[in-house]
Amino acid sequence: MVPNRPVSDLKLITIGSKNNVPQPGHHYYMFHLASDQADKPFCFEESVGGGHTAGGGAICLALHELDAWPGEWRDHLTKAGCGWVADVIDSRRDDDTQSVVDEILKRHGSF
């Protein structure tokens, strides 16, 4: 990812998005694939209280960076409503990143 490039400038494919507090609260977890970030396509976003200015943020990670990220990527996927993505990633760790992305997109399209 280009340093200091806002997530809003990326070409994102949203795989999951879910509000994790009762209405009228706002605490969304989102997971996207950044189609223009081949080296770091896994984008985890959190929006707290109504948007990034209120709280939250986003990070795009490479496949090999997931386990080192302190954001608990598997938990984030579950909170985003797409916990099945963790199973895809875990089952394809030996594959190249694009194959993992392609499988996520294939399964996402079948839902």
N, C-alpha and C positions, 0 to 999 in steps of 0.2 A: 504494500500500500504506500502511496506517496505520502511522505510526512506532512502533517497538517492539512490533509485533504479531508474536508467534511464528508461524513457518510452520505449526506444528501446529494453529493456530487457523483456518487457511485451508481452504477447500473445494478440495482438490486432486484432479486427475485425472492419475494417473501414466501417462506415455507411454513412458518407458524407465527401467530401473534395472539396473545391472550392477556386479558386484564385479570390480575391476580388478587384484587380486592373487591369487596361488595360495592355495588353502585351506591352513591355517586362517586366513589373513589377512583383513582387513576394510578395504576402501577402495572404497566404493560411490559411483558417480556416478548421479544421478537427474535426470530432467527431468519436470516436471509443468506442467499448465495450471491456473492458479488461477481457478476459475470465478466466484469472488466478487470478483475484482480486474480489472474490465474495462479499467482504464487501464494495468495492469502484469500481464498474465496469464502471462508466460513465467517459470517458476520453476526455477531451477537449484540443485540441492542436492548436497552432498558430505558423506559420512559416513566418518570415518577412525578406525579402531581400535575401533569398537563403538558409536558414537553421538556426538551433539553435545557431550557432556561430555568425551569423549576427544579430539575434534577434528572440524572440519568446520563447516558452516553452510549457509545458503541465502539466495538473493536473488531477488526478483521484479522483472522488467524490462519496460519498454514496448518496442514494436517499434523505435522510434527510438533506444533506449538500447543496443541489442545491440552495435553495433560499437564503442561507446565503453567498454564493460565490459572491464576488463583480464583477465577470466576466460576469454577465448578460447571464446566460446559454441559455435562449430562443433566444436571439439575436445571440449568437454564433452558435446555431443550424441552424438558418436561413442563416447565412453567410457561413456555411459549406454545404448548399444545402440540408439539411434534416430537415427543420422546422417542418415537420410532427411528428418528435420524441417528440417534446414538447406536442403535443396533446395526444400522447400515455401516456406520463408520467403524465400529468395533469389529464387524465381520470382514471388513475389507482393508484393514490396516496395512497389508502387504501390497496393496494395489497402488497405482499412481493416483495422484490427487484428482485428475480429470475423470478417471473411472469412478471414483467415489462420488464426485459431483454429478456425473451422468446417472448413476444409480439412484441418488436422492431425487433428481428431477424426474426420472422414470416412475419411481414410486409415488412421488407427490402428484404426478399427473393421473394416477389411478385412483386417487381419493375423491 
